[in-house]
Amino acid sequence: MINICIPSLNRPELLKQTTLKVLGDLPEEDFKIHIFLSEPDPRYEGLGNIVITNISGIGKTRTFIRNYFKVGEKIIMIDDDIKGIKSIRPNFNLINFFYEAFETMGKENVKFAGCCPYDNEYFMNAIYSTNLKYTGGHLIFELIRQTPINVEINHFEDYIANILYFIRDRKLLRFNDIYVQTKYYNPNGGIVQTYGSLEKRKEAAEQLSNKIEQYFPRLCRRYKKKKFDVYNLKLCSQTKWSGDFVYEEVNYNNYFNI
């Protein structure tokens, strides 16, 4: 069974018009849709198995999801506003790709995988990679392990998860021929609502990106996205795994909390 996990906040109509439409009719014998809400919301009834987390924030919600399932279970975390999952492959089939993703994870002996964070086909290729290339949080494949990686901050938690999985698994699996169509920095609902406004989210991004770069100086760099006027991070894809990269069970959340 593959568990489709969709965190959502105050966007049931958007969820129906985007992500659920993209997923289409999944085989019920192999897939189950779970929608994770911070509190009960009758507008989501009938859209999937509703799970109430009683927490807020995307970081804490993804941590909740990782700890909700049993060791060895397969999960796909996907955002609630996905407009499309596309590929440069001819005759691309989404359901077949979902099966393939977990087969490749088993082959590479990793517990985490993702896809391209951009939709520019010019820069894509048909080879998956295992170096430190960023895989966005909008589409994540995970095999639940005994001690899941928990990152509870709301901004850049996917970058930190990328880094920590790379350190722990010695690889970061990314499908370079698959990309997700989504609206970045959507001011309605989601993480922006968690922060209270788009400006507050930008302020948090500036502070957090600086802290994360200082903590992982060999693994990431921060830069400013001119299009959105916001600070972002870039993983150092040329960095090879080294024996002095030690995965620590420390409370990153306290250090990075903004």
Backbone bond lengths (Angstrom), bond angles and torsions (degrees), N, CA, C in turn:
res aa  C-N    CA-C-N  psi(-1)  N-CA   C-N-CA  omega(-1)  CA-C   N-CA-C  phi
1 M - - - 1.460 - - 1.530 110.23 -
2 I 1.317 116.09 132.01 1.463 122.19 175.24 1.517 108.15 -107.17
3 N 1.328 115.78 122.84 1.456 121.68 -177.06 1.525 111.00 -95.13
4 I 1.323 116.33 117.15 1.464 121.91 176.62 1.525 107.58 -88.10
5 C 1.329 116.65 117.78 1.464 121.64 -173.97 1.524 110.08 -114.09
6 I 1.330 116.02 119.23 1.463 120.90 -175.90 1.525 110.07 -121.09
7 P 1.321 118.63 104.11 1.472 120.09 172.19 1.533 108.11 -73.18
8 S 1.321 117.28 137.78 1.464 118.84 -179.70 1.521 110.31 -146.15
9 L 1.315 115.51 152.13 1.459 121.27 -179.99 1.520 109.33 -144.33
10 N 1.340 114.70 104.54 1.459 121.46 171.72 1.534 113.26 60.10
11 R 1.346 116.55 33.78 1.463 118.52 -179.64 1.528 111.85 -139.33
12 P 1.344 119.28 50.55 1.467 119.30 -177.46 1.526 113.66 -64.00
13 E 1.335 117.50 -39.15 1.461 119.87 -179.25 1.514 111.05 -67.92
14 L 1.340 116.02 -41.15 1.458 119.71 177.59 1.518 110.50 -63.05
15 L 1.331 116.84 -40.24 1.461 121.54 178.02 1.524 110.77 -58.73
16 K 1.324 116.66 -44.75 1.469 121.29 -179.23 1.535 111.52 -66.14
17 Q 1.335 115.82 -38.44 1.457 120.40 -175.63 1.529 113.02 -79.40
18 T 1.331 116.96 -19.22 1.467 119.76 -175.64 1.531 111.67 -117.71
19 T 1.316 117.94 -89.02 1.470 121.96 -170.73 1.528 113.34 -54.89
20 L 1.327 117.49 -49.02 1.467 119.25 -177.66 1.528 111.35 -65.36
21 K 1.321 116.45 -34.61 1.462 119.82 177.49 1.529 110.13 -68.44
22 V 1.329 116.65 -38.71 1.467 121.23 178.87 1.526 110.60 -64.37
23 L 1.331 116.22 -42.48 1.467 120.36 -179.14 1.520 111.52 -66.43
24 G 1.317 116.55 -34.56 1.457 120.22 177.68 1.517 112.62 67.00
25 D 1.306 116.04 -150.47 1.463 122.00 -178.26 1.527 109.88 -91.25
26 L 1.314 115.68 98.29 1.460 120.94 178.30 1.526 109.84 -83.28
27 P 1.325 118.52 143.14 1.473 120.99 177.43 1.534 110.41 -59.85
28 E 1.316 117.96 118.95 1.458 121.85 -175.55 1.522 112.97 -64.16
29 E 1.326 117.10 -24.66 1.461 118.93 -179.10 1.533 111.58 -74.46
30 D 1.322 117.43 -17.28 1.472 120.99 -176.99 1.522 114.32 -117.49
31 F 1.330 117.87 -17.92 1.458 121.34 -174.49 1.535 111.50 -131.47
32 K 1.335 115.21 145.09 1.452 120.85 173.84 1.524 108.84 -138.00
33 I 1.334 116.18 130.68 1.461 121.38 -178.82 1.524 110.27 -94.09
34 H 1.335 115.78 127.28 1.466 123.06 176.09 1.528 108.11 -118.84
35 I 1.324 116.66 133.19 1.462 120.98 177.02 1.520 108.08 -114.36
36 F 1.314 116.35 122.21 1.458 122.07 -174.63 1.531 110.00 -101.59
37 L 1.340 115.25 117.44 1.463 122.16 -177.94 1.521 109.80 -119.24
38 S 1.334 116.20 147.42 1.463 120.05 178.74 1.525 111.27 -71.06
39 E 1.329 116.71 -28.13 1.467 121.93 179.68 1.518 109.22 -152.45
40 P 1.342 118.09 161.68 1.468 119.83 -178.70 1.527 112.17 -58.61
41 D 1.319 116.13 140.51 1.456 122.42 178.09 1.525 107.34 -147.72
42 P 1.339 117.80 106.15 1.467 121.11 -175.05 1.522 113.88 -61.09
43 R 1.317 117.82 -17.97 1.464 120.59 -179.03 1.534 112.12 -67.04
44 Y 1.349 117.03 -17.94 1.460 121.00 -179.34 1.519 112.78 -92.06
45 E 1.321 117.67 -4.14 1.460 120.67 -176.58 1.531 111.21 -58.98
46 G 1.327 115.29 135.52 1.456 121.20 178.07 1.519 114.91 87.28
47 L 1.339 116.86 -2.15 1.465 119.80 -178.19 1.527 112.87 -91.90
48 G 1.326 116.55 -13.74 1.461 120.76 -179.06 1.515 109.52 163.47
49 N 1.317 117.06 -172.89 1.456 121.67 176.11 1.527 108.55 -75.48
50 I 1.327 116.51 113.20 1.462 121.22 -175.88 1.529 110.06 -85.31
51 V 1.337 115.79 127.16 1.461 122.17 177.55 1.521 107.96 -119.45
52 I 1.326 116.83 122.43 1.469 121.57 179.50 1.523 108.65 -93.49
53 T 1.330 116.55 122.08 1.463 121.33 -175.16 1.528 113.08 -92.66
54 N 1.330 117.33 -26.18 1.473 122.68 -175.03 1.531 112.36 61.33
55 I 1.326 116.00 25.14 1.462 121.20 175.72 1.524 108.15 -135.98
56 S 1.318 116.99 163.95 1.457 120.76 178.24 1.525 110.06 -127.02
57 G 1.314 116.19 158.20 1.459 121.38 179.67 1.512 111.28 100.57
58 I 1.342 116.91 137.38 1.457 120.62 -175.94 1.522 111.92 -67.54
59 G 1.335 117.66 -35.62 1.463 119.75 179.68 1.515 111.97 -62.84
60 K 1.332 116.38 -49.34 1.459 120.53 179.75 1.529 111.17 -65.83
61 T 1.337 116.21 -34.46 1.463 119.52 -179.92 1.522 111.14 -67.41
62 R 1.339 117.48 -43.72 1.461 119.45 178.08 1.522 111.11 -65.94
63 T 1.328 117.52 -33.96 1.465 120.51 174.63 1.520 110.20 -65.25
64 F 1.327 116.61 -42.17 1.466 121.26 177.03 1.528 109.99 -58.03
65 I 1.322 116.49 -45.08 1.466 120.88 -178.77 1.523 110.66 -61.49
66 R 1.323 116.77 -44.22 1.475 120.12 -178.94 1.523 111.82 -62.28
67 N 1.310 116.77 -30.24 1.462 120.65 -179.15 1.529 112.84 -94.63
68 Y 1.318 117.32 -7.08 1.469 122.61 -178.74 1.528 110.94 -77.03
69 F 1.325 116.49 -33.80 1.457 120.85 -175.42 1.526 111.63 -96.39
70 K 1.316 115.11 161.56 1.463 121.19 -177.26 1.530 111.07 -82.91
71 V 1.324 115.39 159.14 1.458 122.09 178.60 1.530 109.59 -56.50
72 G 1.322 116.41 131.69 1.456 121.68 178.60 1.512 114.89 93.63
73 E 1.335 117.44 -13.41 1.458 119.61 179.95 1.523 111.00 -72.51
74 K 1.329 115.44 150.63 1.460 122.03 -179.28 1.528 109.41 -98.99
75 I 1.335 115.75 131.57 1.458 119.29 177.09 1.522 110.17 -132.50
76 I 1.318 114.81 148.00 1.458 122.05 170.13 1.524 106.20 -121.45
77 M 1.322 117.24 115.71 1.462 120.70 175.32 1.519 108.32 -93.86
78 I 1.317 115.46 129.33 1.459 120.48 -176.60 1.522 109.52 -140.64
79 D 1.320 116.99 140.79 1.460 121.30 -178.80 1.526 111.19 -69.03
80 D 1.323 115.84 164.57 1.465 121.26 -175.91 1.527 113.74 -90.26
81 D 1.342 117.83 7.04 1.466 119.96 -177.03 1.529 112.31 -132.08
82 I 1.331 116.46 33.59 1.465 121.57 -178.07 1.534 110.46 -77.90
83 K 1.324 115.70 124.50 1.464 120.51 -179.09 1.526 112.39 -88.52
84 G 1.328 115.95 -21.23 1.456 118.57 179.88 1.516 111.63 -176.75
85 I 1.319 116.74 151.51 1.460 123.60 170.12 1.517 105.69 -120.76
86 K 1.323 115.81 109.53 1.462 121.90 -170.93 1.521 111.26 -117.89
87 S 1.325 114.69 170.81 1.459 120.17 -179.98 1.519 110.47 -152.44
88 I 1.331 115.19 155.32 1.461 119.96 173.39 1.524 110.39 -84.19
89 R 1.323 117.01 -3.36 1.465 120.75 177.75 1.532 109.88 -69.08
90 P 1.326 117.13 141.98 1.471 118.68 172.07 1.530 109.76 -71.90
91 N 1.331 116.49 142.67 1.470 122.03 177.72 1.527 112.17 55.96
92 F 1.330 116.20 43.99 1.463 121.24 -178.89 1.525 111.14 -63.80
93 N 1.331 115.82 132.85 1.466 122.03 178.00 1.528 108.22 -122.58
94 L 1.335 117.14 117.37 1.461 122.03 -173.29 1.523 112.35 -62.73
95 I 1.310 117.74 -45.12 1.465 120.74 -177.64 1.531 110.67 -63.76
96 N 1.316 116.43 -43.09 1.472 119.57 177.70 1.521 110.89 -61.97
97 F 1.334 116.66 -36.38 1.463 119.78 178.38 1.523 110.83 -65.00
98 F 1.323 117.99 -39.92 1.466 120.58 177.98 1.534 110.80 -57.86
99 Y 1.323 116.19 -44.93 1.470 119.59 177.12 1.533 110.34 -62.26
100 E 1.319 115.59 -45.93 1.468 121.56 -177.41 1.527 111.71 -60.80
101 A 1.349 116.36 -38.43 1.464 120.35 -177.21 1.524 110.77 -57.40
102 F 1.328 116.53 -46.84 1.466 119.58 -178.84 1.529 111.82 -71.76
103 E 1.319 117.40 -32.46 1.469 119.73 175.49 1.528 110.19 -63.44
104 T 1.328 116.75 -41.70 1.469 120.70 179.89 1.519 110.82 -68.45
105 M 1.330 117.09 -36.90 1.465 120.42 176.59 1.518 110.61 -60.41
106 G 1.325 116.78 -41.13 1.467 120.37 177.54 1.516 111.41 -65.23
107 K 1.326 116.07 -41.02 1.461 121.19 179.15 1.523 111.69 -62.29
108 E 1.345 116.38 -40.73 1.468 121.47 -177.75 1.536 112.64 -89.58
109 N 1.327 116.53 -3.46 1.466 122.23 179.16 1.524 111.74 57.84
110 V 1.332 116.27 51.00 1.459 121.92 176.58 1.523 108.82 -125.30
111 K 1.327 115.58 160.84 1.466 121.44 -178.62 1.520 112.82 -109.77
112 F 1.340 116.56 1.74 1.464 120.66 -171.95 1.518 109.05 -144.95
113 A 1.335 116.82 139.84 1.464 120.65 177.52 1.517 109.59 -155.28
114 G 1.331 115.03 162.34 1.455 120.53 178.97 1.512 110.63 -156.76
115 C 1.326 115.33 -161.99 1.457 119.75 -177.64 1.526 109.91 -138.30
116 C 1.319 116.74 -173.37 1.460 121.32 -177.77 1.530 111.13 -63.84
117 P 1.337 117.01 141.81 1.461 119.98 177.49 1.529 112.38 -88.28
118 Y 1.320 117.74 0.80 1.466 120.92 -178.07 1.527 109.20 -129.87
119 D 1.341 115.90 163.52 1.460 120.03 -177.15 1.529 112.34 -116.22
120 N 1.336 116.18 24.14 1.458 120.82 177.44 1.526 108.91 -89.54
121 E 1.310 116.34 103.56 1.464 120.78 -174.67 1.531 113.08 -64.46
122 Y 1.319 116.97 -19.89 1.464 120.33 -179.71 1.531 111.41 -61.26
123 F 1.329 116.26 -32.99 1.463 120.64 -176.36 1.526 113.13 -96.69
124 M 1.328 117.30 8.23 1.452 120.52 -176.83 1.526 110.98 -99.91
125 N 1.330 115.96 160.80 1.459 120.31 176.20 1.520 109.43 -147.75
126 A 1.325 116.06 168.44 1.466 121.10 -172.34 1.523 113.44 -89.46
127 I 1.314 117.58 14.12 1.461 121.22 -178.13 1.523 110.11 -112.02
128 Y 1.331 117.39 128.46 1.461 118.01 175.47 1.521 109.22 -77.60
129 S 1.313 116.53 153.87 1.459 121.02 -176.92 1.526 110.50 -119.69
130 T 1.326 115.50 160.31 1.476 120.25 178.25 1.525 111.26 -128.40
131 N 1.334 117.22 12.76 1.465 119.45 175.49 1.532 109.13 -90.84
132 L 1.314 116.66 -174.16 1.464 120.96 -171.63 1.521 111.30 -82.26
133 K 1.335 116.13 73.90 1.455 122.04 174.98 1.523 108.79 -108.59
134 Y 1.318 115.60 133.33 1.465 121.21 -175.53 1.523 112.37 -61.96
135 T 1.309 116.35 132.43 1.459 123.56 171.75 1.520 107.40 -118.20
136 G 1.308 116.81 118.12 1.465 121.18 -174.23 1.513 113.09 -65.45
137 G 1.333 115.20 154.64 1.454 121.12 -179.69 1.514 113.90 -72.64
138 H 1.340 117.73 -6.74 1.465 119.48 -177.60 1.523 113.22 -70.79
139 L 1.351 117.55 -19.60 1.472 120.77 176.01 1.522 108.29 -149.99
140 I 1.334 116.53 107.93 1.463 122.65 -174.99 1.525 109.63 -127.49
141 F 1.318 116.14 137.70 1.465 122.58 173.82 1.529 107.91 -110.96
142 E 1.323 116.54 129.79 1.467 118.86 179.47 1.520 111.23 -140.17
143 L 1.323 114.03 145.13 1.463 122.33 167.80 1.521 105.72 -106.16
144 I 1.312 116.84 119.57 1.456 120.71 -174.36 1.527 109.94 -68.20
145 R 1.324 114.89 129.72 1.457 120.11 179.34 1.526 110.21 -114.29
146 Q 1.320 116.19 174.63 1.465 121.50 -173.65 1.527 112.10 -57.42
147 T 1.326 116.78 -42.07 1.470 120.84 178.85 1.527 108.68 -122.95
148 P 1.333 117.32 90.07 1.467 119.99 -179.61 1.526 111.55 -62.58
149 I 1.304 116.29 152.84 1.458 120.81 174.59 1.523 107.93 -77.46
150 N 1.320 115.63 123.76 1.458 121.41 -176.20 1.526 110.18 -114.15
151 V 1.319 115.81 116.55 1.461 121.76 175.94 1.523 107.03 -129.71
152 E 1.309 117.25 111.99 1.458 120.71 -168.57 1.524 114.80 -102.22
153 I 1.337 118.92 -0.25 1.450 119.05 177.87 1.525 109.00 -70.50
154 N 1.343 117.48 159.82 1.456 120.94 -174.74 1.519 113.55 -90.00
155 H 1.315 116.58 -26.16 1.460 119.46 -177.03 1.527 110.00 -113.84
156 F 1.322 116.88 133.83 1.463 123.95 178.59 1.526 113.46 67.13
157 E 1.333 117.50 14.48 1.468 117.71 178.72 1.522 110.87 -64.11
158 D 1.351 117.14 -28.16 1.458 119.13 178.53 1.530 111.17 -71.12
159 Y 1.335 117.33 -33.61 1.469 119.89 176.05 1.531 110.46 -66.03
160 I 1.325 116.14 -44.69 1.461 119.43 179.42 1.522 110.42 -63.92
161 A 1.347 117.09 -40.96 1.469 120.53 177.34 1.528 110.03 -61.26
162 N 1.338 117.68 -42.39 1.469 121.31 176.73 1.524 110.50 -55.43
163 I 1.322 116.11 -49.02 1.464 121.55 -177.47 1.531 110.78 -63.75
164 L 1.327 116.85 -45.50 1.461 120.26 -176.49 1.530 111.89 -67.65
165 Y 1.335 117.07 -38.46 1.464 119.06 176.54 1.531 110.61 -67.61
166 F 1.323 117.01 -36.42 1.459 120.69 177.22 1.527 110.65 -62.73
167 I 1.327 116.39 -42.48 1.461 120.22 179.01 1.525 110.54 -66.69
168 R 1.333 116.48 -44.10 1.469 119.85 -174.68 1.538 112.97 -76.04
169 D 1.345 117.03 -43.65 1.468 120.54 -177.49 1.524 112.98 -89.94
170 R 1.353 116.45 -10.82 1.465 123.23 -176.62 1.524 112.25 68.70
171 K 1.314 117.05 7.74 1.468 123.28 178.77 1.533 108.71 -150.20
172 L 1.327 115.03 158.35 1.460 120.75 170.41 1.530 106.44 -135.53
173 L 1.309 116.07 107.64 1.461 121.20 -173.85 1.531 110.97 -81.44
174 R 1.342 115.20 123.73 1.464 120.07 176.76 1.520 110.21 -133.24
175 F 1.340 115.15 131.84 1.461 121.26 176.26 1.527 107.65 -87.86
176 N 1.320 115.59 106.35 1.459 120.86 -172.56 1.521 114.41 -80.61
177 D 1.319 116.94 -1.76 1.459 120.34 178.45 1.529 112.39 -109.37
178 I 1.334 115.93 9.86 1.462 121.44 179.62 1.529 108.49 -121.09
179 Y 1.320 117.51 135.62 1.459 119.57 177.86 1.522 110.71 -141.03
180 V 1.321 114.53 158.31 1.457 122.12 -177.34 1.523 110.07 -112.87
181 Q 1.309 116.22 134.20 1.461 121.10 175.25 1.528 108.30 -96.11
182 T 1.330 115.92 120.53 1.458 120.29 -179.02 1.519 109.36 -151.97
183 K 1.318 117.16 168.70 1.457 122.27 178.63 1.517 108.59 -102.39
184 Y 1.344 116.48 110.86 1.457 120.87 179.67 1.527 110.12 -77.29
185 Y 1.329 115.52 144.38 1.463 122.97 177.11 1.528 111.47 57.66
186 N 1.326 114.64 43.07 1.459 120.59 175.39 1.527 108.75 -66.29
187 P 1.349 119.09 121.72 1.456 120.97 -177.10 1.524 114.55 -74.95
188 N 1.330 116.99 -7.60 1.462 120.67 -176.04 1.528 110.98 -105.31
189 G 1.349 116.38 115.93 1.453 121.47 177.79 1.508 112.16 72.39
190 G 1.355 115.68 -165.58 1.453 121.35 175.59 1.513 113.78 59.15
191 I 1.334 116.15 -146.56 1.457 121.88 -173.85 1.526 112.57 -65.90
192 V 1.344 117.04 -32.24 1.465 119.54 179.04 1.519 110.34 -63.94
193 Q 1.333 117.05 -40.28 1.462 119.87 177.44 1.518 110.78 -65.10
194 T 1.337 117.04 -35.67 1.463 120.88 178.02 1.529 110.97 -60.12
195 Y 1.337 116.67 -41.70 1.467 120.72 -179.54 1.529 112.62 -79.78
196 G 1.314 117.28 -21.60 1.458 120.09 178.96 1.514 113.74 105.99
197 S 1.325 117.86 -27.07 1.459 121.88 177.78 1.526 108.93 -168.82
198 L 1.333 115.67 163.18 1.455 120.90 178.91 1.527 110.58 -65.74
199 E 1.328 116.84 -36.52 1.463 120.47 179.82 1.523 111.77 -64.85
200 K 1.326 116.75 -40.50 1.466 119.67 178.91 1.526 110.42 -66.94
201 R 1.326 116.20 -34.23 1.468 118.86 176.81 1.527 109.72 -65.27
202 K 1.316 117.12 -40.51 1.467 120.79 178.99 1.529 111.08 -64.32
203 E 1.337 116.70 -39.48 1.471 120.31 177.94 1.524 110.62 -62.57
204 A 1.327 116.20 -43.16 1.467 120.36 178.79 1.528 110.68 -63.78
205 A 1.335 116.51 -38.61 1.463 120.99 179.70 1.524 110.72 -61.96
206 E 1.327 116.77 -40.60 1.466 120.42 -179.66 1.526 111.11 -63.62
207 Q 1.329 116.96 -45.71 1.462 120.52 -178.39 1.526 111.96 -70.49
208 L 1.318 116.10 -44.84 1.465 120.05 -176.65 1.522 112.77 -67.31
209 S 1.333 116.86 -41.98 1.458 119.60 -179.14 1.519 110.64 -59.80
210 N 1.319 116.77 -36.76 1.460 121.01 178.19 1.534 110.98 -66.23
211 K 1.327 116.71 -44.55 1.471 120.84 -179.61 1.532 111.51 -64.50
212 I 1.333 116.14 -43.08 1.466 120.26 -177.17 1.528 110.50 -67.29
213 E 1.333 117.20 -40.46 1.460 120.47 177.94 1.526 110.78 -61.60
214 Q 1.319 117.02 -39.82 1.467 120.77 179.20 1.530 111.24 -67.56
215 Y 1.336 117.42 -35.27 1.467 121.43 -177.52 1.527 111.65 -75.86
216 F 1.350 116.97 -36.12 1.467 121.85 -178.98 1.532 109.49 -122.37
217 P 1.325 118.86 63.01 1.471 121.22 -172.44 1.527 114.89 -63.05
218 R 1.323 117.63 -25.76 1.469 120.50 -179.34 1.527 112.85 -90.55
219 L 1.313 115.70 -7.56 1.464 119.14 -171.46 1.527 114.24 -115.54
220 C 1.324 118.37 -12.53 1.459 119.58 179.66 1.524 111.21 -154.65
221 R 1.320 114.80 160.05 1.455 123.27 174.77 1.519 108.59 -135.77
222 R 1.306 116.63 147.56 1.457 118.51 176.82 1.528 110.12 -103.27
223 Y 1.312 115.62 151.96 1.458 121.94 178.84 1.533 108.09 -151.84
224 K 1.301 117.08 171.28 1.461 120.22 -179.30 1.522 110.42 -109.01
225 K 1.322 115.56 126.75 1.457 121.39 176.26 1.522 108.44 -81.51
226 K 1.318 116.55 109.56 1.464 120.10 -176.27 1.527 111.98 -66.07
227 K 1.325 116.34 -35.81 1.471 120.01 -177.47 1.521 111.73 -58.97
228 F 1.344 116.72 -40.16 1.468 121.35 -177.62 1.524 112.86 -105.84
229 D 1.356 116.44 -3.38 1.460 121.53 -177.92 1.524 110.77 54.13
230 V 1.341 115.73 51.67 1.462 120.30 -176.69 1.535 108.82 -145.98
231 Y 1.327 115.95 146.55 1.462 120.70 177.78 1.523 110.57 -76.88
232 N 1.318 115.07 144.35 1.460 120.79 -179.72 1.532 108.53 -140.86
233 L 1.326 116.18 176.53 1.460 121.52 179.12 1.522 110.58 -118.82
234 K 1.311 115.26 153.63 1.459 121.58 174.10 1.529 107.54 -130.87
235 L 1.320 115.98 126.73 1.462 119.56 178.09 1.520 110.19 -76.94
236 C 1.317 116.09 147.45 1.467 122.26 -178.38 1.526 109.26 -85.80
237 S 1.328 115.74 88.26 1.465 121.03 -172.53 1.526 113.15 -66.47
238 Q 1.332 117.25 -20.60 1.467 119.90 -179.67 1.532 112.43 -81.60
239 T 1.335 115.83 -11.48 1.467 119.71 -179.46 1.525 110.13 -72.01
240 K 1.312 116.72 123.93 1.456 121.16 177.41 1.521 110.10 -91.23
241 W 1.340 115.10 149.46 1.462 118.55 179.54 1.526 108.83 -59.90
242 S 1.325 115.34 138.94 1.463 121.14 -177.93 1.521 109.50 -130.17
243 G 1.319 116.09 150.48 1.455 121.17 -179.33 1.511 113.82 -62.59
244 D 1.339 116.69 -17.75 1.464 118.21 178.80 1.520 112.61 -90.13
245 F 1.347 116.97 3.53 1.462 119.82 169.77 1.528 107.15 -83.84
246 V 1.294 117.05 103.01 1.457 121.23 -175.46 1.523 109.22 -106.35
247 Y 1.343 115.78 121.90 1.457 119.27 176.06 1.513 109.32 -75.26
248 E 1.334 115.98 127.47 1.456 121.10 -177.95 1.526 110.74 -117.01
249 E 1.310 116.08 137.01 1.461 120.82 173.96 1.531 107.74 -85.52
250 V 1.335 115.44 71.93 1.463 119.99 -179.67 1.524 108.85 -114.33
251 N 1.325 116.08 167.80 1.459 119.88 -178.56 1.532 109.99 -88.15
252 Y 1.318 115.11 85.54 1.458 119.71 178.34 1.527 111.13 -63.93
253 N 1.321 115.42 -27.23 1.460 119.58 -175.13 1.518 112.03 -63.47
254 N 1.332 117.13 -40.10 1.464 120.06 178.15 1.524 111.57 -65.57
255 Y 1.320 115.74 -40.14 1.463 119.83 -177.58 1.527 111.68 -68.01
256 F 1.343 116.30 -43.52 1.465 120.56 -174.21 1.527 113.65 -92.04
257 N 1.309 117.80 -4.53 1.456 119.67 -175.47 1.516 112.38 -60.80
258 I 1.344 115.75 124.77 1.467 122.19 177.98 1.532 108.06 -122.32
